[in-house]
Amino acid sequence: MIRLKIREAAEKDLKGLGQLIKIPADSEKKPTSESPIHKFYGRLGVVPCNGTYEFGICSFRKREMVARQLEQHLTTPELLFALDGDFVTPVAPVIKRDGKTYPDFDKMFAIIIRENSGIILEKEVFHFALWPLKDNSSALVGFQKGVIEGDIIITELDEEIELYF
């Protein structure tokens, strides 16, 4: 069994793998637009894509924090934004061998995505369905249209991955 200690999501960990998105404090970023009734923080993340990007909400149930498989998307980045609770997920960069992609277990890590924050994972980055820390929580999920129909690549693992604090 591979054991991954869960750590806070940080920009430095996601370098080359994705982007961290969070509601910034005023001291961190000046609003792009502001009035007495709103503050707009624009361009917190950028998703390059060809075609249409779709969004949905996925509800997750609390379960044993053990991964027996990982997933990736070959054609699109994926947004995972925690709406009403904190989540945990493993993240693994890609190793390419013989024209195929594999998770780099030596560089894999587990992060916690706090409520009202999220990540945009680059295409091909390995991850899995989020583990909520509450009994049930929901996340905003976004990716290129058609992913559900044909771009969820599941990799069965030879060894289980245990996520722990």
N, C-alpha and C positions, 0 to 999 in steps of 0.2 A: 504494500500500500504506500502511495505517495502522500505525505502530509504537507499541507500548505497552510502556514499561519496567515490569517486574514489581517490586512493592514488597510489604513485609510487610503482612498484613491488620491493619487497625486500626479500632477503634470509630468514630473520627471520619470515616473514609472511607465507612463503611457506614451513616452516619446517614440515615434515611429509606429505605434500600435493604435493610437486614437487620441481623442481630445476629452478633457474634463469640462463639463458644463455645470455651472452653479449660479444661483442668484447672488450677484456680488454685493458686498458691503460698499457703501459710498466711498470708503477709504481705499478700496481696491480698484474701482473703476468708476469713472464719471458716466452718468446716464447719457445715452445718445440723444434722447429727447426727454424733456421734463416740463410739467405744468402743475398747477395746484391739484389736478386730479390723477396724474399718472407719472411714472418713471419708466422709461423704456431703455433697456440695455440691449442694444442691437449687436448682431454678429458675435454672439457668444461661442458659436461653433459654425463650421462650414462643412457642408456635405456635397462633395462633387458627385454628380450622377448624370447618366444619360437617360433622358426620359422622365417619367413621373415617379415621384417619391410618395409613398403612402404611410399613413400613421394609424395606429390602432392602440387599444389599451388591453393589456394582458394582466389578468389576476393570477397570483401565485399563492399556493398553500404552503405553509411551513412543513418541512420534511427533514429527514436525516441529511446532514450536510456531507454527502458522499456522491461524487460524480463517477459514473460508470461509462460515460461517453461525453464527447465534446462535439460542438457544432461549429460550422463556419459557413460563410457566404462568399462565393467566388466572384460575384458581380457587383456587390454593393457594400458600402459602409452601413452600420446599424446603430441607431440611436436607442439607448436604454435610459429612461429618465424616471426616477423614483417619485411617485406621486403622493403616496400616503403611508410611507414607512421606509425603513432602511432595507437594503438588499445586499447580498454577497454573490460574487461570481468569480470563477477562475478565469484567467486570461493567459493565453500562450501564443507567443510569436510562431511564425511558420518556418519550418525547414523544408527545403525543396530537394528531393532526391529522385532521380529517374523520372522526371516529369510529373511527380506527385508531390502533394503537400502533406506535411506531418506536423503535429504539435512539437515545439521545442520544450521538452520537459525540464531541461536544465535552466531555462529562463522563464518558466511559468510562475505565476504568482496569483494570489487571491486578494481581491479588494472588496471593501465595503462601499457601496454607493448610498450616500445619505439621502433622506427625504428631501425633495426640492433640489436635487442635483442629478447629474447623469453623466454618461459617457457616450461618445460616438466612436465605435470601433471601426478601424479601417477594414476594407474587404480582406478576406482570407484569415483574419485573426481568429484563433480558436477561443471559444467561450462556451457557456451553457445557460440553460434556463435559470433565471434568478432564484436565489433562495431568500425568502423574506425572513426577517427576524421576528415579526409578529405572526399570528396565526394565518392571516390573509392580508395581502397588500397588492397594490396595482402599480403598473409601470406603463408609461407611454413608450411605445415601440415604433420606430420608423425605419424604413428601408425602401429600396427601389421596388416599384410595383412588380408583382409576379414572383417575389421571393418564396412565398408560401407554396406556390404551385410548382416550383422547380429549382430553387437555389438554397435549400437547407441541406448541407452535406453533414451527415452524422458519422463520426469516427468512434467506433467501439474501442474501449481501452482494454489493454491486457492487464493493467493494474488499476485498482480503484484509487481515486483521489479524495482524501478526507480534508475538508476545510475546517479550521478550528481557530479559536481566539486564544 
